[in-house]
Amino acid sequence: MINLYPVLKPFVFRMDPERAHNLTIAALKKTGAFLPAACEDDPALAVKAFGLTFPNPIGLAAGFDKDAEVIDPMLRLGFGFTEAGTVTPRPQAGNDKPRLFRLTKDQAVINRFGFNNQGLDAFAKRLTARQHRPGIVGANVGANKDSTDRTADYEAGIEALYGLSQYFTVNISSPNTPGLRALQSSAALDDLLIRVSAVRARKMDEGYEYTPILLKVAPDLTDQDKGDIVAALISSDFDGLIVSNTTITRPDSLLSSDRGETGGLSGAPLTALALEALSDFYTLLGGKMPIIGVGGVASGADAYARIKAGATLIQLYSGLVYHGTGLVGEIKSDLLKRLTADGFDRIQDAIGTAKL
């Protein structure tokens, strides 16, 4: 597939970032069905996790397709899976604009969207309409900004979407909903894990199949926080962890004029922090559950480093802003070369080998 993004990028970057994103979604909705499907993946890239078999380990992170509008076009572009959302029970406008900033000199993005989305009803209708189509889809659920019981919002999301996605992500790590990250604290997290797991148990009693549930955490956690989260997860019925969301820190190395904007920072400056957090969680978990590594992945080297540090799967989003969707194929091709160079027969064999 010819990668036209290098030609289009100068025009895209002249637009307001949020407008450019919205136009991208609109274009994919109109033309997605006509996109040529990516080449079939090499079997060496297949990964098993959470009871699912992924054709390759590269997934689209939540935030790109907030309302589950372009799942199939993104799968056709070569992703091994996609994660739609974050979706909240009720429609939500999000924070005031501008709320998305390109830090071009730093190959980074800052966003403070605040879970803008069309709500569960619209999201569920789209997932229902694509049932029985191929591809692994995750549903990332969140809480409304004005909710008095945030955990109840996560319960509502799982309840409404159960049976419509192949896995769920409970997103308690966005920095753009005030107080949301407090759910990562020990007492609040224990309550959330128990109540969300109870929803799945009820759905299974009603005859639904088992659906994996993952927790998405921030990179800005203390060692104590990480230990508490792992202890809670291991004693829960959750199936995995996503490490990590955007960071609220601002490295001194940032050069772009928008570096002082509030919100979550993603892209290249997050790479080292997210990799360190992943490595810490892999060590603490001791292989007891799979991890999806995300944050600053923009090359095959980045993806392979996450896998060797303990990630079973990888997600990316900000890398697409700077490299286009051709990045997916480039990463997969590079992973195969790295596997061969290291003497591995399959990507699954490389997971966690940096720890050996």
MARNU-794269 format. One line per field, with one value per residue: z, y, x of N, C-alpha, C in turn. Coordinates in steps of 0.2 Angstrom, whole numbers. Example, Ala and Ser with C-alpha at 12.3 -4.5 7.8 and 13.67 -1.06 7.14 Angstrom:
REM residues 2
n_up <- c(39, 35) $
n_north <- c(-28, -11) $
n_east <- c(66, 64) $
ca_up <- c(39, 36) $
ca_north <- c(-22, -5) $
ca_east <- c(62, 68) $
c_up <- c(39, 39) $
c_north <- c(-16, 0) $
c_east <- c(66, 64) $
END
This chain:
REM residues 356
n_up <- c(0, -5, 4, 7, 17, 20, 10, 12, 25, 27, 24, 33, 45, 45, 49, 63, 76, 82, 72, 61, 66, 67, 53, 48, 54, 48, 34, 34, 38, 26, 16, 21, 19, 6, 7, 3, 10, 22, 20, 23, 40, 45, 52, 63, 70, 77, 92, 108, 121, 135, 132, 119, 102, 93, 77, 75, 86, 87, 91, 90, 100, 113, 111, 99, 91, 97, 97, 92, 78, 67, 67, 58, 46, 52, 56, 44, 39, 45, 59, 73, 82, 89, 100, 105, 111, 124, 132, 140, 151, 149, 135, 132, 132, 134, 138, 137, 121, 114, 115, 111, 106, 96, 98, 89, 88, 97, 94, 99, 108, 117, 126, 132, 132, 140, 140, 129, 121, 112, 121, 129, 122, 108, 105, 108, 98, 87, 89, 89, 76, 69, 73, 72, 62, 57, 67, 82, 95, 107, 121, 128, 144, 153, 166, 168, 170, 180, 188, 203, 208, 203, 200, 198, 185, 178, 180, 173, 160, 157, 158, 148, 136, 136, 128, 116, 113, 112, 122, 138, 143, 158, 161, 172, 172, 165, 165, 163, 168, 183, 198, 194, 193, 206, 209, 207, 219, 234, 242, 235, 222, 225, 228, 216, 207, 212, 211, 197, 192, 197, 189, 177, 181, 183, 170, 164, 171, 165, 153, 144, 136, 143, 145, 144, 156, 157, 166, 165, 168, 175, 170, 180, 194, 210, 218, 228, 225, 213, 218, 226, 217, 209, 219, 222, 209, 207, 217, 212, 199, 187, 171, 165, 161, 156, 152, 147, 152, 147, 152, 166, 169, 164, 154, 156, 143, 133, 119, 111, 109, 115, 126, 139, 141, 149, 153, 146, 142, 127, 116, 109, 121, 131, 130, 137, 151, 151, 147, 157, 168, 163, 164, 177, 182, 176, 182, 195, 194, 190, 179, 181, 174, 158, 150, 141, 132, 130, 124, 118, 107, 92, 82, 76, 84, 96, 99, 100, 111, 121, 121, 124, 137, 143, 138, 131, 121, 110, 110, 100, 96, 96, 88, 75, 72, 68, 59, 51, 45, 39, 47, 55, 47, 45, 58, 60, 50, 54, 67, 63, 57, 68, 77, 70, 70, 83, 85, 88, 85, 86, 90, 103, 110, 113, 123, 138, 139, 141, 154, 158) $
n_north <- c(-6, 11, 24, 39, 48, 56, 66, 72, 77, 90, 98, 94, 97, 111, 113, 116, 105, 97, 99, 93, 80, 76, 78, 67, 56, 58, 56, 43, 36, 38, 32, 21, 8, 5, 4, -5, -20, -24, -33, -51, -56, -62, -78, -78, -67, -68, -68, -74, -70, -66, -76, -74, -74, -64, -57, -50, -41, -27, -14, -2, 12, 18, 33, 38, 33, 38, 36, 24, 23, 20, 7, -4, 1, 4, -8, -14, -7, -13, -15, -26, -26, -16, -2, 5, 21, 33, 29, 36, 34, 44, 56, 68, 84, 87, 96, 114, 121, 128, 111, 101, 99, 100, 96, 99, 100, 91, 79, 76, 76, 85, 83, 88, 83, 78, 66, 68, 63, 53, 45, 30, 24, 28, 22, 9, 5, 6, -4, -15, -15, -20, -32, -49, -47, -49, -47, -40, -31, -19, -11, 4, 10, 24, 37, 49, 67, 74, 64, 57, 45, 37, 24, 17, 22, 15, 2, 3, 5, -7, -16, -11, -13, -26, -42, -36, -32, -38, -37, -27, -11, -3, 13, 22, 32, 44, 60, 71, 71, 78, 71, 58, 50, 46, 35, 25, 23, 13, 8, 13, 7, -7, -8, -4, -14, -26, -22, -20, -33, -40, -37, -43, -56, -57, -55, -67, -76, -74, -80, -75, -75, -77, -62, -53, -42, -27, -16, 1, 11, 25, 33, 40, 35, 31, 20, 13, 15, 7, -6, -7, -7, -19, -29, -28, -31, -44, -51, -50, -52, -48, -47, -42, -28, -12, -2, 13, 27, 44, 56, 68, 75, 86, 85, 93, 93, 97, 106, 113, 127, 125, 118, 121, 119, 113, 96, 79, 72, 65, 54, 55, 60, 53, 40, 34, 35, 27, 15, 12, 11, 0, -10, -11, -15, -27, -34, -34, -41, -53, -62, -65, -60, -54, -39, -24, -14, 4, 20, 32, 24, 23, 16, 1, -3, 3, -4, -17, -16, -14, -26, -35, -30, -35, -33, -40, -36, -22, -5, 10, 28, 42, 41, 40, 52, 59, 50, 43, 31, 21, 18, 6, -5, -4, -6, -19, -26, -23, -29, -43, -44, -41, -52, -63, -59, -61, -74, -79, -88, -84, -70, -71, -78, -69, -61, -52, -55, -47, -47, -58) $
n_east <- c(4, 3, 11, 4, 5, 17, 16, 4, 6, 11, 0, -10, -4, -5, -18, -29, -26, -37, -47, -41, -40, -54, -58, -50, -57, -69, -66, -61, -73, -81, -73, -67, -72, -68, -54, -39, -36, -24, -9, -9, -4, 12, 13, 22, 20, 8, -1, -6, -17, -27, -36, -38, -34, -22, -19, -8, 4, 1, -9, -22, -23, -34, -44, -41, -52, -65, -79, -82, -82, -74, -69, -68, -61, -48, -44, -42, -31, -21, -19, -18, -28, -41, -45, -59, -66, -62, -78, -92, -106, -116, -118, -105, -98, -85, -69, -66, -62, -46, -40, -31, -15, -1, 16, 27, 41, 45, 40, 28, 12, -1, -15, -31, -44, -55, -64, -73, -87, -100, -108, -115, -126, -125, -113, -115, -124, -116, -107, -115, -120, -109, -107, -101, -92, -75, -61, -53, -59, -58, -67, -66, -70, -76, -79, -92, -89, -97, -101, -107, -104, -92, -88, -100, -102, -93, -98, -110, -105, -99, -110, -119, -112, -108, -105, -103, -90, -73, -65, -64, -58, -55, -54, -45, -36, -35, -29, -37, -50, -56, -51, -52, -40, -39, -45, -36, -30, -28, -39, -50, -48, -49, -63, -68, -63, -70, -84, -85, -81, -91, -102, -98, -99, -113, -118, -113, -120, -132, -130, -121, -104, -88, -79, -64, -57, -48, -36, -32, -18, -9, 7, 13, 16, 20, 32, 25, 12, 12, 14, 3, -7, -4, -5, -19, -24, -20, -27, -39, -53, -49, -41, -29, -17, -15, -2, 5, -6, -7, 5, 7, 18, 31, 45, 61, 67, 58, 54, 45, 33, 21, 23, 19, 6, -9, -14, -13, 2, 9, 17, 34, 42, 36, 41, 52, 48, 36, 40, 48, 39, 31, 41, 43, 30, 29, 39, 34, 21, 25, 23, 10, -1, -6, 2, -2, 8, 10, 12, 22, 26, 34, 41, 48, 59, 55, 43, 48, 56, 47, 40, 51, 53, 42, 29, 15, 6, 5, 1, -3, -4, -1, 10, 5, 1, 13, 19, 9, -2, 5, 15, 11, 13, 27, 32, 28, 35, 48, 48, 48, 61, 69, 66, 71, 84, 87, 85, 72, 58, 44, 35, 29, 38, 48, 44, 47, 60, 71, 72, 78) $
ca_up <- c(0, -5, 10, 5, 22, 19, 5, 15, 32, 28, 24, 39, 50, 44, 52, 70, 77, 83, 66, 57, 68, 65, 46, 47, 56, 43, 28, 35, 38, 20, 11, 24, 16, 0, 8, 2, 16, 23, 18, 29, 44, 46, 58, 69, 74, 81, 100, 112, 127, 138, 129, 112, 97, 89, 71, 76, 92, 86, 92, 90, 107, 114, 110, 91, 88, 103, 97, 88, 71, 61, 69, 52, 42, 55, 56, 37, 39, 47, 66, 75, 86, 90, 106, 104, 117, 130, 132, 146, 151, 146, 131, 136, 127, 136, 140, 132, 116, 111, 120, 108, 104, 93, 100, 83, 89, 102, 91, 105, 108, 123, 125, 138, 129, 145, 138, 125, 117, 111, 126, 128, 117, 101, 105, 108, 92, 82, 90, 88, 69, 66, 76, 68, 58, 60, 71, 89, 97, 114, 123, 134, 147, 158, 170, 167, 174, 185, 191, 210, 209, 197, 199, 195, 178, 175, 180, 168, 154, 156, 158, 142, 131, 137, 122, 110, 112, 114, 129, 141, 147, 163, 161, 178, 173, 161, 169, 161, 172, 189, 203, 191, 195, 213, 209, 207, 226, 236, 244, 229, 217, 228, 227, 209, 204, 215, 208, 190, 191, 198, 183, 172, 184, 182, 163, 163, 174, 160, 147, 140, 137, 147, 142, 148, 158, 159, 169, 162, 173, 173, 171, 185, 200, 215, 219, 233, 220, 208, 222, 228, 211, 208, 224, 220, 203, 208, 221, 208, 193, 181, 166, 162, 163, 151, 154, 152, 149, 146, 158, 168, 170, 158, 154, 154, 137, 129, 115, 108, 112, 118, 131, 146, 141, 154, 150, 146, 137, 124, 110, 111, 128, 136, 129, 143, 157, 150, 146, 164, 171, 160, 166, 185, 183, 173, 188, 201, 192, 190, 174, 183, 169, 152, 150, 135, 133, 126, 126, 114, 103, 85, 78, 78, 90, 102, 100, 102, 118, 126, 121, 128, 144, 146, 135, 127, 115, 110, 107, 98, 93, 94, 82, 69, 70, 65, 54, 47, 46, 36, 53, 57, 43, 46, 64, 59, 46, 58, 72, 60, 57, 75, 79, 66, 72, 90, 85, 90, 80, 86, 94, 109, 113, 115, 129, 145, 138, 144, 161, 159) $
ca_north <- c(0, 17, 28, 46, 53, 61, 71, 75, 79, 97, 101, 92, 101, 118, 114, 115, 98, 93, 99, 88, 73, 75, 77, 61, 51, 58, 53, 35, 34, 38, 28, 15, 1, 4, 3, -11, -24, -25, -40, -56, -56, -68, -82, -77, -61, -70, -68, -76, -66, -65, -81, -72, -74, -58, -59, -47, -37, -19, -11, 6, 14, 22, 40, 39, 32, 39, 34, 17, 25, 18, 1, -8, 4, 4, -15, -15, -4, -18, -16, -33, -25, -9, -1, 11, 25, 31, 31, 37, 33, 50, 60, 73, 88, 87, 102, 119, 121, 122, 105, 97, 103, 96, 98, 96, 99, 85, 73, 74, 79, 86, 84, 89, 82, 77, 61, 70, 57, 53, 41, 23, 22, 28, 18, 2, 4, 5, -11, -20, -15, -23, -39, -55, -45, -51, -42, -40, -24, -18, -5, 7, 13, 29, 40, 56, 71, 76, 58, 56, 38, 35, 16, 15, 23, 9, -4, 4, 4, -15, -19, -9, -16, -33, -46, -32, -31, -44, -36, -21, -8, 1, 18, 26, 35, 50, 66, 76, 71, 79, 66, 51, 46, 44, 28, 21, 22, 6, 7, 15, 2, -13, -7, -4, -21, -30, -21, -22, -40, -43, -36, -49, -62, -57, -57, -74, -80, -73, -84, -72, -78, -73, -56, -51, -35, -24, -10, 6, 15, 31, 32, 44, 32, 29, 12, 11, 15, 1, -12, -8, -9, -26, -33, -28, -35, -51, -54, -48, -57, -44, -51, -39, -22, -7, 3, 17, 32, 50, 59, 75, 78, 89, 84, 99, 93, 99, 112, 116, 133, 123, 113, 122, 118, 107, 90, 73, 72, 58, 54, 53, 62, 48, 33, 31, 34, 22, 9, 10, 9, -7, -15, -11, -19, -34, -37, -35, -46, -60, -66, -68, -58, -50, -32, -21, -8, 9, 27, 34, 19, 26, 12, -6, -3, 5, -9, -23, -14, -15, -33, -38, -28, -38, -32, -45, -33, -15, 0, 17, 33, 48, 40, 40, 59, 61, 45, 41, 24, 17, 16, 0, -10, -3, -9, -26, -28, -22, -34, -49, -44, -42, -59, -67, -58, -63, -81, -81, -91, -80, -64, -73, -80, -63, -57, -52, -58, -42, -48, -65) $
ca_east <- c(0, 7, 10, 4, 5, 22, 14, -1, 7, 12, -6, -13, -1, -7, -24, -30, -26, -43, -51, -38, -42, -61, -58, -48, -62, -74, -64, -61, -80, -83, -69, -64, -74, -64, -47, -37, -34, -17, -7, -10, 1, 16, 11, 26, 18, 2, 0, -12, -18, -34, -40, -39, -28, -22, -15, -1, 3, 1, -16, -24, -25, -40, -43, -42, -59, -69, -86, -82, -85, -70, -66, -66, -56, -42, -42, -40, -25, -16, -19, -20, -34, -42, -48, -63, -67, -66, -85, -95, -113, -120, -114, -101, -94, -77, -67, -66, -56, -42, -38, -26, -9, 5, 22, 31, 48, 46, 36, 23, 5, -4, -22, -35, -51, -60, -68, -78, -90, -107, -112, -115, -131, -123, -107, -117, -127, -111, -104, -120, -120, -103, -106, -100, -87, -69, -56, -53, -61, -59, -71, -63, -75, -74, -84, -94, -86, -101, -104, -106, -102, -88, -87, -106, -102, -89, -102, -115, -102, -98, -117, -122, -108, -106, -106, -102, -83, -69, -62, -65, -53, -57, -49, -45, -29, -34, -28, -42, -56, -54, -52, -52, -34, -39, -47, -30, -28, -29, -46, -55, -47, -52, -70, -70, -62, -75, -90, -85, -81, -98, -106, -97, -102, -120, -119, -112, -126, -137, -128, -115, -98, -83, -76, -58, -57, -41, -36, -27, -15, -5, 14, 15, 14, 25, 33, 20, 6, 12, 14, -4, -11, -3, -9, -26, -26, -18, -32, -46, -54, -47, -37, -23, -16, -12, 3, 2, -9, -3, 9, 6, 25, 34, 52, 65, 70, 53, 56, 39, 30, 15, 25, 16, -2, -11, -17, -9, 8, 10, 22, 41, 44, 33, 43, 56, 44, 31, 44, 50, 33, 30, 46, 41, 24, 30, 42, 29, 16, 29, 20, 3, -6, -3, 2, -2, 12, 8, 15, 28, 29, 34, 45, 49, 63, 51, 38, 52, 59, 41, 39, 56, 52, 36, 22, 12, 4, 7, -4, 0, -9, 2, 15, 2, 1, 19, 21, 4, -4, 10, 19, 9, 16, 34, 33, 27, 41, 54, 48, 50, 68, 72, 65, 76, 91, 88, 84, 66, 53, 38, 35, 27, 44, 52, 40, 50, 67, 75, 72, 81) $
c_up <- c(0, 1, 8, 11, 22, 15, 8, 22, 32, 28, 30, 45, 50, 48, 59, 71, 78, 76, 61, 59, 66, 57, 44, 48, 50, 36, 29, 35, 31, 15, 14, 21, 9, 1, 6, 8, 16, 21, 25, 33, 44, 52, 64, 73, 78, 88, 103, 119, 129, 135, 122, 108, 93, 83, 72, 83, 92, 86, 92, 97, 107, 113, 103, 89, 95, 103, 93, 81, 65, 63, 63, 48, 46, 56, 49, 35, 42, 55, 68, 80, 87, 97, 105, 111, 118, 130, 139, 146, 147, 141, 135, 131, 128, 138, 135, 127, 116, 117, 117, 105, 101, 95, 95, 84, 93, 100, 97, 104, 116, 122, 132, 136, 135, 143, 134, 121, 117, 116, 124, 123, 110, 100, 104, 101, 87, 83, 88, 80, 66, 69, 71, 62, 61, 63, 78, 91, 104, 115, 129, 137, 152, 162, 168, 172, 180, 189, 199, 212, 203, 195, 196, 188, 175, 175, 174, 161, 152, 154, 151, 136, 131, 131, 116, 108, 114, 120, 131, 144, 152, 164, 167, 178, 168, 166, 168, 164, 179, 194, 200, 193, 202, 214, 208, 214, 229, 238, 239, 224, 219, 227, 220, 206, 206, 211, 200, 188, 192, 193, 178, 175, 183, 175, 161, 165, 169, 153, 143, 141, 141, 143, 146, 150, 160, 162, 166, 167, 170, 174, 177, 192, 204, 215, 223, 229, 216, 212, 224, 223, 209, 213, 223, 214, 204, 212, 218, 203, 187, 177, 164, 164, 157, 154, 148, 148, 148, 153, 160, 169, 163, 158, 153, 147, 131, 125, 112, 112, 117, 124, 138, 146, 146, 150, 150, 140, 134, 119, 113, 118, 133, 135, 135, 149, 156, 150, 154, 169, 169, 164, 174, 186, 181, 179, 194, 200, 192, 185, 175, 178, 164, 153, 142, 136, 128, 129, 123, 110, 96, 81, 80, 84, 97, 104, 103, 109, 123, 126, 125, 136, 147, 144, 131, 120, 116, 107, 105, 96, 91, 88, 76, 67, 66, 59, 49, 48, 43, 42, 55, 53, 44, 52, 63, 56, 50, 64, 69, 60, 63, 78, 76, 69, 79, 91, 88, 84, 80, 91, 102, 113, 116, 121, 135, 144, 141, 151, 163, 160) $
c_north <- c(6, 21, 36, 51, 58, 67, 75, 79, 87, 101, 100, 96, 109, 119, 113, 107, 94, 93, 93, 81, 72, 74, 70, 55, 52, 55, 45, 32, 33, 33, 22, 8, 0, 4, -4, -14, -24, -32, -45, -56, -62, -71, -80, -71, -63, -70, -70, -73, -66, -70, -79, -73, -68, -60, -56, -43, -30, -17, -4, 7, 18, 29, 42, 39, 32, 36, 28, 18, 22, 12, -3, -5, 3, -3, -17, -12, -8, -19, -23, -32, -18, -8, 6, 14, 30, 33, 31, 36, 38, 53, 66, 77, 88, 94, 107, 118, 128, 117, 100, 101, 98, 100, 95, 95, 93, 79, 71, 78, 80, 87, 84, 88, 82, 72, 64, 64, 57, 49, 34, 21, 22, 23, 10, 0, 3, -2, -16, -21, -19, -30, -44, -53, -47, -45, -42, -32, -24, -11, -2, 12, 18, 31, 47, 61, 73, 70, 58, 50, 35, 28, 14, 17, 17, 3, -3, 3, -3, -18, -17, -12, -23, -38, -42, -31, -38, -43, -29, -18, -3, 7, 23, 31, 41, 56, 72, 76, 72, 73, 59, 47, 43, 37, 23, 19, 15, 4, 8, 9, -5, -13, -8, -11, -26, -29, -22, -29, -43, -42, -41, -55, -63, -58, -64, -78, -80, -77, -81, -76, -74, -68, -54, -44, -33, -18, -5, 10, 20, 29, 35, 41, 31, 22, 9, 10, 8, -5, -13, -10, -16, -30, -33, -32, -42, -55, -53, -53, -53, -48, -48, -31, -18, -2, 7, 23, 38, 52, 66, 78, 81, 89, 91, 99, 96, 106, 116, 122, 131, 119, 114, 121, 112, 102, 84, 73, 65, 59, 53, 55, 57, 41, 30, 30, 28, 15, 7, 8, 2, -12, -16, -16, -26, -38, -39, -40, -53, -64, -68, -65, -54, -43, -29, -14, -2, 16, 28, 29, 22, 22, 5, -7, -2, -1, -15, -22, -16, -23, -37, -36, -31, -37, -38, -42, -25, -11, 7, 21, 39, 47, 41, 48, 61, 56, 42, 33, 19, 14, 8, -6, -10, -7, -16, -29, -28, -28, -41, -49, -45, -48, -63, -66, -60, -71, -84, -83, -87, -75, -66, -75, -75, -59, -58, -54, -53, -43, -54, -64) $
c_east <- c(4, 5, 10, 5, 11, 21, 9, 0, 8, 5, -10, -10, -2, -14, -24, -30, -32, -47, -48, -40, -49, -62, -55, -53, -67, -72, -64, -68, -83, -79, -66, -66, -71, -57, -45, -34, -27, -15, -8, -4, 5, 14, 15, 24, 11, 4, -7, -12, -25, -38, -42, -33, -28, -17, -8, -2, 2, -7, -16, -26, -31, -39, -44, -49, -64, -76, -87, -85, -81, -66, -63, -61, -49, -39, -39, -33, -19, -15, -21, -26, -35, -46, -52, -65, -62, -73, -88, -103, -117, -115, -111, -97, -87, -75, -67, -60, -53, -40, -34, -21, -3, 11, 27, 38, 50, 43, 31, 16, 3, -11, -26, -43, -56, -65, -74, -81, -97, -111, -113, -120, -128, -117, -110, -121, -122, -108, -109, -121, -115, -102, -105, -95, -80, -65, -58, -54, -62, -63, -68, -68, -73, -80, -86, -91, -90, -104, -103, -104, -98, -88, -94, -106, -98, -94, -107, -112, -101, -105, -120, -119, -106, -109, -105, -95, -79, -66, -64, -59, -56, -52, -50, -39, -29, -33, -33, -49, -54, -56, -52, -46, -34, -42, -42, -27, -31, -36, -51, -54, -50, -60, -72, -69, -68, -82, -90, -85, -88, -103, -105, -100, -110, -122, -118, -117, -132, -136, -123, -109, -93, -79, -70, -59, -50, -42, -31, -25, -11, 2, 17, 13, 21, 26, 27, 13, 6, 11, 6, -8, -10, -6, -16, -28, -25, -24, -39, -47, -53, -42, -30, -23, -13, -8, 6, -2, -4, 0, 7, 13, 27, 42, 55, 67, 65, 55, 51, 36, 24, 16, 21, 9, -3, -14, -12, -4, 9, 15, 29, 44, 41, 37, 47, 52, 39, 34, 46, 44, 31, 34, 44, 35, 25, 34, 38, 24, 19, 25, 13, -3, -3, -3, 2, 2, 10, 11, 22, 31, 28, 39, 45, 54, 59, 46, 42, 54, 53, 40, 45, 56, 46, 30, 21, 9, 6, 2, 0, -6, -5, 7, 12, 1, 7, 21, 16, 3, 1, 15, 17, 13, 24, 36, 33, 33, 47, 54, 50, 58, 72, 71, 70, 83, 92, 87, 78, 62, 47, 39, 33, 34, 49, 50, 44, 57, 72, 76, 76, 89) $
END
